[in-house]
Amino acid sequence: MIADDGERLYRLQIKTARDGRMAGTIQFNTASIHPISGRTTRYHGQIETFVAYHPGTQDFFWVPVDECQGDRFALRIAPAKNNQVHGTRPAEPYRLRTVT
């Protein structure tokens, strides 16, 4: 998919985010795995950003591919129970806002 912000074009990969392993987080896969060969395909060089949709919150998140390391990307949508902030990635800076 291509997005146009009026100044430049962005190649996008749309993903469905799901509840993460840790409470208060969501995550999405940043790589595709072929069902037969098991080969992993990463998107670096093919797209500029992921747009992840989380059905539970009905929010969309804009995540530059260069910020993604590994096969999954997690965002914190609620504070950690132990109040840890260091090493977490808050979802708010990535959340897409509705423009009217």
C-alpha positions, -999 to 999 in steps of 0.1 A, spaced: 0 0 0 11 36 -7 3 66 15 7 102 4 10 130 30 11 157 3 49 159 4 61 124 -1 50 88 -7 54 61 18 54 23 11 33 7 39 28 -28 52 -5 -32 71 -4 -55 101 -30 -66 127 -17 -60 163 -27 -83 190 -25 -82 228 11 -87 238 27 -112 261 30 -86 289 -2 -71 303 -8 -36 289 10 -42 256 2 -49 220 25 -64 194 26 -72 157 49 -93 135 75 -74 116 84 -103 94 64 -129 74 70 -166 76 63 -187 46 38 -215 57 55 -243 37 93 -234 36 93 -217 70 115 -190 54 114 -156 72 110 -124 51 118 -91 66 106 -58 52 137 -36 55 143 -20 21 108 -28 8 87 -4 29 92 27 50 66 20 77 42 -4 92 7 6 100 -6 -17 127 -43 -19 136 -54 -32 170 -90 -44 169 -94 -42 207 -87 -5 209 -96 3 173 -64 23 170 -39 25 142 -1 29 149 24 43 124 58 25 131 88 33 109 105 0 97 139 13 108 127 13 144 119 -24 142 144 -50 153 137 -87 153 104 -104 143 80 -85 166 74 -50 177 57 -42 210 40 -10 223 29 -3 258 -8 9 258 -11 9 296 14 16 324 34 -13 337 21 -26 371 55 -21 386 56 15 371 87 6 350 92 32 323 129 26 312 131 1 284 94 3 275 80 18 243 48 39 249 22 36 222 11 72 222 38 87 199 30 60 173 -8 64 175 -24 78 143 -49 106 150 -81 112 131 -80 143 109 -113 159 100 
